[in-house]
Structure formats: C-alpha cells, structure tokens
Amino acid sequence: MARAHFADPHMKKTAQGEERVNTAEIDAINMETKELNGRLRDLMLSGVQKIALRNVCGQRYIGTRLYNPERRKVEIEIFGTPGNDLAAFLFGHKIVVHGNAQDGVGNTMDDGEVVIEGRAGDVLGFSMRGGKIFVRDSVGYRTALHMKEYEDKRPVLVIGGTSQDFLGEYMAGGIVILLGLGGKSHKGNFIGNGMHGGVIYLRGRVERAQVGSQVEISPLDGADREIVDHYVSEFIERFPELGLNKEEILKDEFMRLSPRSKRPYGKLYAY
C-alpha cells in the first residue's frame, strides 16, 4: 500500500532560530496516477513545501494539479521514471527527476522549473509558455514544438546533449540551447520547420540541409553571448556531478537559428 509521511504543515524554528522546511515522502509503488496527484495536491495545500516521491514508475501528469490562487509553491523530488506529461501546466513549482523522463515534459508549462538528471522523450516543452527546463542528456523528437512567449514570460530549455528531428517545429517564442556535451553532433533534421519566433542556440555545427527553409543561421552577437553565458551557468549549477567548465564550453562555436519571418506561411492564405 502507498504511504505518505509528512510533518506539521507549519514551518518551525530550530534551536538556532532557522526556519525548517516542512517535508513529506510518498511511496508511489502500485499507486495509480489519479491517487498520486491527489496526494500531492493535498500535501501542498496543507503547507508542505518539499515532497519526495519514491518508486515512481510511469505515473502521468505529476505536478499538473498544483495550481492554487494563493500561489503556494512546492518542490518535488522524483526517484524513478515519471510517465507522460510531467509538469504539464506547471504553475511555478520545482520538479527534480533523479533519472529519465518520458514524453511531453512541460506541456503548456506556465512557470517554474524542471531538472531532469537523465534524458527526456519526445515533445519536450510542447506549447510551453514560461519557466525553465534543464535536461542533462539528450531529448527526443519535436522538442519545443509550438513553444511560445506569453506576456512577459519567456520559456527556456537547456539540453546537455542533442535532439532528434523536428526541433523547434512551429516554434513561436522562447529560448532553446543545445550544448552537445560529450562531443555529440547535431544529426537531427527538419530543425525549425515552420519556426516564426524565438531562438535556438546550438553548440557546434549543422548543415543547411538539416534546417527548415524558414530559418536563418547566423553567428552569435554580444546579446546572444550574454544569454548563452547566463543559461550555461545555470545548467552547470544544476548538474555539478558533470564537473563542467563554463569557459571550455563557451570558447567553442555556437550557431544562432532564428526565423526569417514572423509569418512564414502568410502567402498560403487568402483574405
């Protein structure tokens, strides 16, 4: 039977006067998706601020039901492999996965942060409109599909490895950075097909034939380098076990992929 252990839902003072964060733990073995997400929501609403999920195995939509008008925030650590649509519609919370994640991470994510200490599957960041996702290794097909910006929000994906085909398809906003760590070359095709907003930064090179006709390839300017420097620093902070050197990464060639037009298919429609 699944178990949840949690503390008093109010922060307490330690003997040194420091505030102690309330924590909880859920054993998700044999637990259905709906029950697990219900437990998470109940714990958040009770005041718990950090939750460890053990024995996760394919449960979907983790983090999805955590919207609350009071804007309470919770940090979730996942031990195991979460199922599809992890952090869908995430509302400002933080999720750390100690392992791999399946498809649809960050689907229509609004705000918050996801850190994946492994690889992620297909359609990572689909329609994502805010927040940040860091993936230590590589990702699947159609990453950043229809990623967009909303009001003052600008979503960010930072990927340590590389991606499969259709990266940035119909991308409308946001930032995607592929670091190609470990000497991984970018072999994906159809990069930026239909792209009409946002920017993709690739460490290394791609051939013109790999990139959609709507996409312009250019070197980084000063503003681009500041953006890449900032998010590479954040990536290194989240994965200290990699022992990365920022200067070693930044000295290599980066390419900027951006849309030639904000309306690449405008001529296909009659008005």
C-alpha positions as a LaTeX table, in Angstrom:
\begin{tabular}{lrrr}
\hline
Residue & $x$ (\AA) & $y$ (\AA) & $z$ (\AA) \\
\hline
Met1 & 0.00 & 0.00 & 0.00 \\
Ala2 & 1.22 & 3.51 & $-0.81$ \\
Arg3 & 2.33 & 5.56 & 2.15 \\
Ala4 & 2.71 & 9.27 & 2.79 \\
His5 & 4.67 & 10.64 & 5.71 \\
Phe6 & 4.51 & 14.34 & 6.41 \\
Ala7 & 5.32 & 16.82 & 9.12 \\
Asp8 & 3.32 & 19.56 & 10.81 \\
Pro9 & 2.22 & 21.88 & 7.96 \\
His10 & 3.80 & 24.93 & 9.53 \\
Met11 & 7.44 & 25.94 & 9.50 \\
Lys12 & 9.13 & 25.72 & 12.86 \\
Lys13 & 12.17 & 27.38 & 14.34 \\
Thr14 & 15.23 & 25.28 & 15.11 \\
Ala15 & 17.32 & 25.84 & 18.22 \\
Gln16 & 19.48 & 28.17 & 16.13 \\
Gly17 & 16.45 & 30.20 & 15.08 \\
Glu18 & 16.48 & 28.96 & 11.48 \\
Glu19 & 13.26 & 28.13 & 9.69 \\
Arg20 & 12.87 & 24.44 & 8.85 \\
Val21 & 11.07 & 23.48 & 5.66 \\
Asn22 & 8.22 & 21.01 & 6.03 \\
Thr23 & 8.84 & 17.83 & 4.08 \\
Ala24 & 6.84 & 14.78 & 3.09 \\
Glu25 & 7.52 & 11.46 & 1.40 \\
Ile26 & 5.22 & 9.33 & $-0.75$ \\
Asp27 & 5.90 & 5.72 & $-1.66$ \\
Ala28 & 4.28 & 5.55 & $-5.12$ \\
Ile29 & 4.66 & 1.81 & $-5.63$ \\
Asn30 & 1.44 & 0.38 & $-7.11$ \\
Met31 & $-0.19$ & 3.82 & $-6.85$ \\
Glu32 & $-2.44$ & 4.99 & $-9.70$ \\
Thr33 & $-1.85$ & 8.33 & $-11.40$ \\
Lys34 & $-5.01$ & 9.96 & $-10.03$ \\
Glu35 & $-4.32$ & 8.92 & $-6.45$ \\
Leu36 & $-0.71$ & 10.09 & $-6.58$ \\
Asn37 & $-1.62$ & 13.51 & $-7.94$ \\
Gly38 & $-4.39$ & 13.83 & $-5.36$ \\
Arg39 & $-1.90$ & 13.14 & $-2.57$ \\
Leu40 & 0.49 & 15.74 & $-3.95$ \\
Arg41 & $-2.22$ & 18.38 & $-4.04$ \\
Asp42 & $-3.41$ & 17.61 & $-0.51$ \\
Leu43 & 0.11 & 17.87 & 0.87 \\
Met44 & 0.77 & 21.17 & $-0.91$ \\
Leu45 & $-2.48$ & 22.67 & 0.40 \\
Ser46 & $-1.61$ & 21.51 & 3.93 \\
Gly47 & 1.57 & 23.60 & 3.82 \\
Val48 & 4.19 & 21.00 & 2.93 \\
Gln49 & 6.96 & 22.61 & 0.89 \\
Lys50 & 9.12 & 19.69 & $-0.23$ \\
Ile51 & 7.91 & 16.23 & $-1.27$ \\
Ala52 & 9.97 & 13.16 & $-2.19$ \\
Leu53 & 8.29 & 10.61 & $-4.47$ \\
Arg54 & 9.78 & 7.12 & $-4.23$ \\
Asn55 & 9.31 & 4.19 & $-6.60$ \\
Val56 & 7.69 & 6.26 & $-9.34$ \\
Cys57 & 7.04 & 4.09 & $-12.41$ \\
Gly58 & 5.10 & 5.66 & $-15.26$ \\
Gln59 & 2.54 & 7.73 & $-13.32$ \\
Arg60 & 1.48 & 10.61 & $-15.55$ \\
Tyr61 & 0.72 & 14.32 & $-15.10$ \\
Ile62 & 2.87 & 14.70 & $-11.98$ \\
Gly63 & 2.73 & 18.36 & $-10.99$ \\
Thr64 & $-0.29$ & 19.17 & $-13.13$ \\
Arg65 & $-2.92$ & 19.63 & $-10.38$ \\
Leu66 & $-0.91$ & 22.07 & $-8.28$ \\
Tyr67 & $-2.46$ & 25.35 & $-9.39$ \\
Asn68 & $-3.67$ & 27.39 & $-6.42$ \\
Pro69 & $-4.81$ & 31.03 & $-6.18$ \\
Glu70 & $-2.63$ & 31.56 & $-3.09$ \\
Arg71 & 0.44 & 30.77 & $-5.22$ \\
Arg72 & 1.85 & 28.27 & $-2.74$ \\
Lys73 & 4.99 & 26.65 & $-4.07$ \\
Val74 & 6.28 & 23.13 & $-3.56$ \\
Glu75 & 9.45 & 21.30 & $-4.61$ \\
Ile76 & 9.05 & 17.70 & $-5.77$ \\
Glu77 & 11.89 & 15.18 & $-6.00$ \\
Ile78 & 11.13 & 12.14 & $-8.13$ \\
Phe79 & 13.02 & 8.87 & $-7.69$ \\
Gly80 & 12.11 & 6.61 & $-10.60$ \\
Thr81 & 10.71 & 7.27 & $-14.07$ \\
Pro82 & 7.68 & 9.56 & $-14.34$ \\
Gly83 & 5.20 & 8.98 & $-17.18$ \\
Asn84 & 3.99 & 11.31 & $-19.91$ \\
Asp85 & 3.13 & 14.96 & $-19.36$ \\
Leu86 & 5.28 & 15.52 & $-16.30$ \\
Ala87 & 4.86 & 19.17 & $-15.22$ \\
Ala88 & 2.05 & 19.83 & $-17.68$ \\
Phe89 & 0.56 & 23.27 & $-16.93$ \\
Leu90 & 3.12 & 23.63 & $-14.10$ \\
Phe91 & 2.35 & 26.70 & $-12.04$ \\
Gly92 & 5.60 & 27.94 & $-10.55$ \\
His93 & 6.72 & 24.80 & $-8.72$ \\
Lys94 & 10.06 & 22.98 & $-8.99$ \\
Ile95 & 10.47 & 19.34 & $-10.01$ \\
Val96 & 13.73 & 17.39 & $-9.94$ \\
Val97 & 13.86 & 13.95 & $-11.59$ \\
His98 & 16.66 & 11.66 & $-10.46$ \\
Gly99 & 16.64 & 9.72 & $-13.72$ \\
Asn100 & 14.94 & 9.82 & $-17.11$ \\
Ala101 & 11.56 & 11.26 & $-18.09$ \\
Gln102 & 9.10 & 10.14 & $-20.76$ \\
Asp103 & 7.23 & 12.20 & $-23.38$ \\
Gly104 & 5.54 & 15.56 & $-23.05$ \\
Val105 & 7.54 & 17.09 & $-20.17$ \\
Gly106 & 6.44 & 20.70 & $-19.62$ \\
Asn107 & 3.35 & 20.52 & $-21.85$ \\
Thr108 & 1.89 & 24.08 & $-21.79$ \\
Met109 & 4.02 & 24.81 & $-18.72$ \\
Asp110 & 3.26 & 28.26 & $-17.30$ \\
Asp111 & 6.09 & 28.87 & $-14.79$ \\
Gly112 & 8.53 & 27.09 & $-12.51$ \\
Glu113 & 11.47 & 24.78 & $-13.14$ \\
Val114 & 12.10 & 21.16 & $-14.12$ \\
Val115 & 15.50 & 19.49 & $-13.78$ \\
Ile116 & 15.99 & 16.05 & $-15.35$ \\
Glu117 & 19.11 & 14.13 & $-14.35$ \\
Gly118 & 18.99 & 11.92 & $-17.43$ \\
Arg119 & 17.27 & 12.17 & $-20.81$ \\
Ala120 & 13.75 & 13.21 & $-21.84$ \\
Gly121 & 11.47 & 11.80 & $-24.53$ \\
Asp122 & 9.50 & 13.40 & $-27.35$ \\
Val123 & 7.64 & 16.74 & $-27.47$ \\
Leu124 & 9.57 & 18.23 & $-24.56$ \\
Gly125 & 8.26 & 21.76 & $-23.91$ \\
Phe126 & 5.24 & 21.42 & $-26.21$ \\
Ser127 & 3.38 & 24.79 & $-26.17$ \\
Met128 & 5.47 & 25.79 & $-23.14$ \\
Arg129 & 4.93 & 29.47 & $-22.40$ \\
Gly130 & 7.02 & 30.12 & $-19.27$ \\
Gly131 & 9.53 & 28.64 & $-16.84$ \\
Lys132 & 12.75 & 26.68 & $-17.39$ \\
Ile133 & 13.60 & 23.05 & $-18.13$ \\
Phe134 & 17.13 & 21.64 & $-17.81$ \\
Val135 & 17.89 & 18.18 & $-19.25$ \\
Arg136 & 21.29 & 16.68 & $-18.51$ \\
Asp137 & 21.43 & 14.37 & $-21.52$ \\
Ser138 & 19.64 & 14.29 & $-24.88$ \\
Val139 & 15.98 & 14.60 & $-25.91$ \\
Gly140 & 13.62 & 13.02 & $-28.44$ \\
Tyr141 & 11.58 & 14.22 & $-31.40$ \\
Arg142 & 9.71 & 17.51 & $-31.77$ \\
Thr143 & 11.29 & 19.26 & $-28.79$ \\
Ala144 & 9.95 & 22.81 & $-28.33$ \\
Leu145 & 7.02 & 22.15 & $-30.68$ \\
His146 & 4.93 & 25.34 & $-30.74$ \\
Met147 & 6.87 & 26.77 & $-27.79$ \\
Lys148 & 5.76 & 30.37 & $-27.31$ \\
Glu149 & 6.08 & 33.51 & $-25.21$ \\
Tyr150 & 3.19 & 34.89 & $-23.18$ \\
Glu151 & 3.09 & 38.49 & $-21.92$ \\
Asp152 & 6.38 & 38.94 & $-20.00$ \\
Lys153 & 7.17 & 35.21 & $-19.86$ \\
Arg154 & 9.92 & 33.67 & $-22.00$ \\
Pro155 & 10.33 & 29.89 & $-21.66$ \\
Val156 & 13.79 & 28.34 & $-21.67$ \\
Leu157 & 15.05 & 24.82 & $-22.50$ \\
Val158 & 18.70 & 23.93 & $-21.87$ \\
Ile159 & 19.75 & 20.47 & $-23.11$ \\
Gly160 & 23.12 & 18.95 & $-22.35$ \\
Gly161 & 23.17 & 16.61 & $-25.33$ \\
Thr162 & 21.30 & 16.97 & $-28.59$ \\
Ser163 & 17.86 & 16.28 & $-30.07$ \\
Gln164 & 16.11 & 14.13 & $-32.65$ \\
Asp165 & 14.28 & 15.53 & $-35.71$ \\
Phe166 & 11.87 & 18.49 & $-35.81$ \\
Leu167 & 13.50 & 20.53 & $-33.05$ \\
Gly168 & 11.65 & 23.85 & $-32.73$ \\
Glu169 & 8.86 & 22.91 & $-35.15$ \\
Tyr170 & 6.37 & 25.83 & $-35.40$ \\
Met171 & 8.27 & 27.48 & $-32.56$ \\
Ala172 & 6.75 & 30.88 & $-31.77$ \\
Gly173 & 8.92 & 32.11 & $-28.89$ \\
Gly174 & 11.36 & 31.26 & $-26.15$ \\
Ile175 & 14.97 & 30.08 & $-25.95$ \\
Val176 & 16.39 & 26.62 & $-26.70$ \\
Ile177 & 20.06 & 25.80 & $-26.07$ \\
Leu178 & 21.72 & 22.53 & $-27.14$ \\
Leu179 & 25.19 & 22.02 & $-25.69$ \\
Gly180 & 26.21 & 18.81 & $-27.46$ \\
Leu181 & 28.23 & 17.65 & $-24.44$ \\
Gly182 & 30.47 & 14.66 & $-24.86$ \\
Gly183 & 31.17 & 15.54 & $-28.47$ \\
Lys184 & 27.61 & 14.73 & $-29.60$ \\
Ser185 & 26.96 & 16.11 & $-33.07$ \\
His186 & 23.57 & 17.52 & $-34.06$ \\
Lys187 & 22.26 & 14.95 & $-36.53$ \\
Gly188 & 18.59 & 15.89 & $-36.34$ \\
Asn189 & 16.79 & 17.08 & $-39.47$ \\
Phe190 & 13.90 & 19.48 & $-40.14$ \\
Ile191 & 15.16 & 21.86 & $-37.44$ \\
Gly192 & 12.88 & 24.88 & $-37.12$ \\
Asn193 & 10.28 & 23.80 & $-39.69$ \\
Gly194 & 7.59 & 26.48 & $-39.58$ \\
Met195 & 9.52 & 28.45 & $-36.93$ \\
His196 & 8.21 & 32.01 & $-36.60$ \\
Gly197 & 9.51 & 33.18 & $-33.23$ \\
Gly198 & 12.10 & 32.53 & $-30.55$ \\
Val199 & 15.71 & 31.45 & $-30.95$ \\
Ile200 & 17.73 & 28.22 & $-30.91$ \\
Tyr201 & 21.41 & 28.21 & $-29.92$ \\
Leu202 & 23.46 & 25.18 & $-30.98$ \\
Arg203 & 26.99 & 24.47 & $-29.80$ \\
Gly204 & 28.73 & 23.02 & $-32.82$ \\
Arg205 & 27.52 & 22.99 & $-36.40$ \\
Val206 & 24.56 & 21.93 & $-38.50$ \\
Glu207 & 24.30 & 21.78 & $-42.26$ \\
Arg208 & 21.89 & 23.99 & $-44.19$ \\
Ala209 & 20.07 & 20.85 & $-45.36$ \\
Gln210 & 19.19 & 19.98 & $-41.74$ \\
Val211 & 17.40 & 23.27 & $-41.14$ \\
Gly212 & 13.97 & 24.45 & $-42.30$ \\
Ser213 & 13.87 & 26.93 & $-45.17$ \\
Gln214 & 12.23 & 29.49 & $-42.87$ \\
Val215 & 15.28 & 29.54 & $-40.56$ \\
Glu216 & 18.30 & 31.81 & $-40.74$ \\
Ile217 & 21.68 & 30.55 & $-39.46$ \\
Ser218 & 23.98 & 33.21 & $-38.03$ \\
Pro219 & 26.84 & 33.67 & $-35.53$ \\
Leu220 & 26.11 & 34.96 & $-32.04$ \\
Asp221 & 26.27 & 38.67 & $-31.31$ \\
Gly222 & 27.03 & 40.25 & $-27.93$ \\
Ala223 & 23.46 & 39.96 & $-26.64$ \\
Asp224 & 23.28 & 36.31 & $-27.69$ \\
Arg225 & 26.51 & 35.53 & $-25.87$ \\
Glu226 & 25.17 & 37.06 & $-22.67$ \\
Ile227 & 22.08 & 34.85 & $-22.88$ \\
Val228 & 24.09 & 31.69 & $-23.54$ \\
Asp229 & 26.59 & 32.55 & $-20.79$ \\
His230 & 23.75 & 33.02 & $-18.29$ \\
Tyr231 & 21.95 & 29.76 & $-19.01$ \\
Val232 & 25.12 & 27.69 & $-19.32$ \\
Ser233 & 25.99 & 28.89 & $-15.81$ \\
Glu234 & 22.57 & 27.78 & $-14.57$ \\
Phe235 & 22.95 & 24.41 & $-16.29$ \\
Ile236 & 26.32 & 23.80 & $-14.61$ \\
Glu237 & 24.87 & 24.72 & $-11.21$ \\
Arg238 & 22.13 & 22.12 & $-11.60$ \\
Phe239 & 24.44 & 19.30 & $-12.67$ \\
Pro240 & 27.61 & 19.69 & $-10.57$ \\
Glu241 & 28.35 & 15.97 & $-10.96$ \\
Leu242 & 29.34 & 16.63 & $-14.58$ \\
Gly243 & 32.30 & 18.74 & $-13.50$ \\
Leu244 & 31.83 & 21.13 & $-16.41$ \\
Asn245 & 33.97 & 24.18 & $-17.07$ \\
Lys246 & 31.97 & 27.11 & $-18.44$ \\
Glu247 & 34.91 & 28.69 & $-20.23$ \\
Glu248 & 35.65 & 25.43 & $-22.03$ \\
Ile249 & 32.06 & 25.29 & $-23.28$ \\
Leu250 & 31.77 & 28.94 & $-24.28$ \\
Lys251 & 35.03 & 29.02 & $-26.22$ \\
Asp252 & 33.52 & 26.68 & $-28.81$ \\
Glu253 & 31.50 & 27.79 & $-31.81$ \\
Phe254 & 27.78 & 28.40 & $-31.29$ \\
Met255 & 25.20 & 28.94 & $-34.02$ \\
Arg256 & 22.04 & 31.00 & $-33.77$ \\
Leu257 & 18.91 & 29.74 & $-35.52$ \\
Ser258 & 16.12 & 32.28 & $-35.84$ \\
Pro259 & 13.08 & 32.72 & $-38.12$ \\
Arg260 & 13.38 & 34.69 & $-41.34$ \\
Ser261 & 9.75 & 35.78 & $-40.99$ \\
Lys262 & 7.09 & 36.01 & $-38.30$ \\
Arg263 & 4.53 & 34.77 & $-40.85$ \\
Pro264 & 6.27 & 32.04 & $-42.88$ \\
Tyr265 & 3.01 & 30.74 & $-44.33$ \\
Gly266 & 1.27 & 34.08 & $-44.84$ \\
Lys267 & 1.18 & 33.75 & $-48.62$ \\
Leu268 & $-0.65$ & 30.42 & $-48.41$ \\
Tyr269 & $-3.81$ & 32.06 & $-47.10$ \\
Ala270 & $-6.33$ & 34.28 & $-48.88$ \\
Tyr271 & $-8.03$ & 37.18 & $-47.12$ \\
\hline
\end{tabular}
